[in-house]
Amino acid sequence: MLIVHVHIRVKPEHIDAFLAATVENARQSVLEPGIARFDVVQQADDPTRFVLVEVYRTADDPARHKGTSHYQAWRDAVADLMAEPRTSVKFANLFPGEAGWDSAHAV
């Protein structure tokens, strides 16, 4: 399992557009066989800050994800909405085990 936290700061006037594009990308992403979870969270004390929590089954799955049309559409749609370039941090899974990441996909 590979867990990636993508940190994003959005221009305040573009929060709604960012959310619309990002939730659509997340809905499509959880349908990919290589993605166990794809969560979108917004910082409580600063609504311009978001973290995408992407849980991949293998180290090869992020590259497959970036090759999908929904990811490419998201990337292009949000490029001008962000206040600064997004950053990411990669994590190795320790607990729960792989089965603990699987959940019913909210649509």
N, C-alpha and C positions, 0 to 999 in steps of 0.2 A: 504494500500500500504506500502511496505517496500522497501527502497532504500538502496543498499549496494554499497559502493565505495571500490574496491579492489585495493590496491596500490602494484605495482610490479616493481622491478628493475632487469633488465636483464643484463647478461654479454654481453659486446659490440659485441663480435664475434658471438653471438647467436640471435641477433635482428631479422634477417630474418626468422629463424626457429621458433622463438617465435611467430612472427606475423602470420605466416602460420597456426600454430596450434591454435592460439587464434581466428583468424577470422573464421576458420572452426567451432570451438566450438560456437562462437557467432551466426553463421548462423543456426546451429542446435538448439541453445537455444531459439531463438525468435519464433521457432515453438511450443514450449511448451505452453500449455494453461495458466499456472501460471506465465508466464513472459510477462510483458507489453513492456519492452525494455531491450536491452542488448548492450550497447555501448562500443567500444574499442577506447580509446584516448591515444595519445602519447604526452609526454611533449615536447613543442617546443624548449626549450633551453637545454634539456638533453634527447636525443633520447633513452636512456636506461631505461627511466622511463615511466610507463604506468599506467592508471587507467581504470578498468573495472567498468562501471556504470550499475548495475543490478537492474532492477525495477520489484519487485515481487508483485503479486496481494494480497497474504496473507502471514502471518508469517510462514505457513507450506510449502510454495512453494520452499524456498531455499533447504530444505532437500530433496524434490522430485527431484529438479534439480541435486543435488549431487549424486542421485541414478541412473542417466542416463548414458548410455554407452558413449555418447559423452563427458560428463564432466569427467568421469573417464579416458578416453583416453587422454583428454587435460591435466589433472592433472599429469598423468604419463609422458606424452611427454615433459612437460615444467619443471619438477622438477629439472633437472640438468642444465637448461638454466638460471635459476634465480641466481642473485648475492647474494641474501639474502632471507629469508622467506617472503612470501607475507603477507600483513596485510589488515584488512578490518575495515571499520567504517560503522555503520548502522544509517540510518536516517528515520524519519517519514515524510510522504508527507504532505505539507501544501498547496502548489499551484504549478501547476494547479490541478484541481480535477482529479479524476481517469481517466476520458475520455480524459483529456489532455495529458496523457502519451501514448495513443495508436497512433501508426503511421504505415504507410505502412512499411512492413519489407523489407529492402534492401537485395537482394540476390546476 
